Amino acid sequence: MLRRSGARGVSAERLAREFEVSVRTIKRDLDALENSGAPLWSRPGPGGGYGLAIGASLPPVSLSPAQAVALMAAVSAAPDAPYADLAAAGIQKILDVLDPKTRARADKLAHRVWVNALPSSSRAIKSALEEAMAEQRVIRIRYTSRDETTTTRDVEPVLFASTNGQWYLIGWCRMRDAMRWFTVSHIEQATVTKAACSGHTIHEVGEPPANARPVHGRSE
């Protein structure tokens, strides 16, 4: 969007609406882009906004068509995974800078990979959960349990976990004064508060299953 906005620029408010996140999240991401060396400019006041310096480009990316399709398939098959929308946007950036021949071959190969796109959770709820986890702030959720009891709770997020096809938010429930697992699809509303988490760690969750592992960029 920054590239397409050209000399006009685009406001943080418009970016927030487009990606369905908070203005605070957008400004944090813009700061991260600038700190990583991206040549951004900003113009304050009415009609102002942010843009990418003319002629700026991403560094060269070298992927095979199969690698590009592997990234697309992984994200498409897990739309409810935390930060999946950001991953999809990142993959699109990579595809945008591939050479035309590789991009064409990747597009052709992608038509040979089908996924069953299940309904995804509310983007606003997912965005709030992701922000609370990244910023380590208490999140207030309206939650309906399996016995159909609905409560409003303040939770300190500790982990996202996937098991048996379900995504869970694991965190310290201030109402129960204990660690609890919350099925993400049962969260009906989520709001990030200004309160910082008190420091509960992943070790308090207990031992993970033998086949569980954190996501990372390394192969082992």
C-alpha positions in Angstrom: 0.0 0.0 0.0 2.9 2.4 0.8 4.3 1.7 -2.7 1.0 2.1 -4.4 0.2 5.4 -2.6 3.1 7.1 -4.4 3.7 10.7 -3.6 0.2 11.1 -2.0 1.1 8.9 0.9 -1.5 7.0 3.0 -2.7 7.8 6.6 -2.2 5.4 9.5 -6.0 5.5 10.0 -6.6 4.2 6.4 -3.9 1.5 6.9 -5.6 0.4 10.1 -9.0 0.2 8.4 -7.5 -1.7 5.5 -5.8 -4.4 7.6 -8.4 -4.3 10.4 -5.9 -3.6 13.2 -5.4 -0.6 15.5 -3.7 2.6 14.6 -1.2 1.8 17.3 -0.3 -1.5 15.6 0.1 0.3 12.3 2.5 2.9 13.8 4.4 0.2 15.6 4.9 -1.7 12.3 5.9 1.5 10.4 8.5 2.2 13.1 9.8 -1.4 12.7 10.0 -1.0 8.9 11.9 2.3 9.3 14.3 0.8 11.8 15.0 -2.1 9.5 16.2 0.3 6.9 13.1 0.9 4.7 13.2 4.4 3.3 9.9 5.7 4.6 8.8 9.3 4.8 6.0 10.9 6.8 4.1 14.1 6.5 2.2 15.4 9.6 -1.0 17.4 9.7 -4.3 17.2 7.7 -3.8 15.3 4.4 -0.5 13.9 5.7 0.5 10.3 6.0 3.3 7.8 5.2 4.9 6.7 2.0 7.8 4.9 0.5 10.6 6.9 -1.1 10.5 6.9 -4.9 12.7 4.2 -6.3 12.9 2.3 -3.1 12.7 -1.5 -3.5 13.0 -4.6 -1.4 16.2 -6.6 -1.5 16.4 -9.4 -4.0 14.6 -12.6 -3.2 15.5 -15.9 -4.7 12.8 -18.6 -4.5 12.0 -21.6 -6.7 8.4 -21.9 -7.9 8.0 -24.9 -5.5 9.2 -22.9 -2.5 6.8 -20.1 -3.4 3.9 -22.5 -3.6 4.9 -24.2 -0.4 4.6 -20.9 1.4 1.2 -20.1 -0.1 -0.1 -23.6 0.7 1.1 -23.5 4.3 -0.7 -20.2 5.0 -3.8 -21.1 3.0 -4.2 -24.3 4.9 -4.1 -22.6 8.3 -6.1 -19.4 8.0 -6.9 -19.5 11.8 -3.2 -19.7 12.8 -2.0 -16.6 14.8 -0.6 -13.9 12.5 -1.8 -15.8 9.4 -3.0 -12.6 7.8 0.4 -11.0 8.3 2.1 -14.2 6.9 -0.1 -14.0 3.8 0.8 -10.3 3.4 4.5 -11.2 3.7 4.2 -13.9 1.1 2.5 -11.5 -1.3 5.4 -9.1 -0.8 7.8 -11.9 -1.7 5.8 -12.9 -4.8 5.7 -9.2 -5.9 9.5 -9.1 -6.2 10.0 -12.5 -7.9 11.2 -12.4 -11.4 8.3 -12.7 -13.9 9.2 -16.1 -15.1 9.4 -17.6 -11.6 6.2 -15.9 -10.6 4.4 -17.3 -13.7 5.6 -20.8 -12.9 4.6 -20.5 -9.3 1.1 -19.3 -10.3 0.8 -22.3 -12.6 1.9 -24.7 -10.0 -0.4 -23.1 -7.3 -3.4 -24.2 -9.4 -2.4 -27.8 -8.7 -2.7 -27.4 -4.9 -6.2 -27.2 -3.4 -7.0 -26.5 0.3 -10.3 -26.7 2.1 -10.8 -23.1 3.2 -12.8 -23.4 6.5 -14.6 -20.3 7.9 -12.1 -18.2 9.9 -12.5 -16.5 13.2 -13.4 -12.8 13.4 -10.5 -10.7 12.1 -11.0 -8.1 14.8 -10.8 -10.8 17.6 -7.7 -12.4 16.1 -6.0 -9.0 15.7 -6.7 -8.2 19.4 -5.4 -11.6 20.5 -2.3 -11.2 18.4 -1.6 -7.7 19.7 -2.1 -8.7 23.3 0.3 -11.6 22.9 3.0 -9.5 21.1 2.7 -6.6 23.5 2.2 -8.8 26.6 -0.9 -6.9 27.7 -4.0 -8.1 29.5 -6.9 -8.9 27.1 -10.5 -8.8 28.1 -12.6 -11.5 26.5 -16.2 -12.5 26.4 -16.0 -16.3 26.3 -18.6 -19.1 26.0 -17.5 -22.4 27.4 -18.5 -25.9 26.3 -21.4 -25.9 28.8 -22.6 -22.7 27.1 -21.8 -20.5 30.1 -20.7 -17.0 28.9 -18.4 -14.9 31.1 -16.2 -11.9 30.7 -12.6 -12.4 31.8 -9.3 -10.6 32.0 -6.5 -12.9 30.7 -2.8 -12.5 30.6 -1.8 -14.2 27.3 1.0 -16.8 27.5 0.8 -19.1 24.5 -1.1 -19.9 21.3 -1.4 -23.6 20.8 -2.9 -25.8 18.1 -4.2 -29.3 18.8 -6.7 -31.6 17.1 -7.5 -28.8 14.6 -8.4 -26.2 17.2 -6.5 -23.1 18.1 -6.3 -22.1 21.8 -5.2 -19.1 23.7 -3.5 -20.2 26.9 -3.2 -17.6 29.6 -3.5 -16.7 33.2 -7.2 -16.1 33.9 -7.5 -13.4 36.6 -11.1 -14.5 37.4 -10.0 -18.1 38.2 -6.6 -17.1 39.4 -5.2 -20.0 37.3 -3.8 -20.9 33.9 -6.6 -21.7 31.5 -7.0 -22.9 27.9 -9.5 -20.8 25.8 -10.8 -22.1 22.5 -10.3 -19.2 20.1 -13.5 -19.9 18.1 -15.4 -19.6 21.4 -14.2 -16.1 22.1 -17.0 -13.7 21.1 -15.3 -10.4 21.8 -11.7 -9.3 22.7 -10.3 -6.0 23.7 -6.7 -5.2 24.5 -6.4 -3.3 27.8 -3.7 -0.9 28.9 -2.6 -3.2 31.8 0.7 -5.0 31.4 0.9 -8.7 32.1 2.4 -9.7 35.4 5.1 -12.0 34.1 3.6 -15.5 33.9 5.8 -17.7 31.8 5.3 -20.7 29.4 6.8 -23.0 32.0 3.7 -22.5 34.1 1.6 -24.1 31.4 3.2 -27.4 32.0 5.0 -29.9 29.8 4.0 -29.8 26.2 3.0 -33.0 24.4 5.9 -35.0 23.0 5.1 -34.0 19.4 4.6 -30.3 20.2 7.2 -27.7 19.3 7.4 -23.9 18.9 7.3 -22.4 15.4 10.6 -21.1 14.2 12.5 -20.5 11.0 15.0 -23.3 11.6 14.9 -26.9 10.6 16.0 -29.5 13.1 
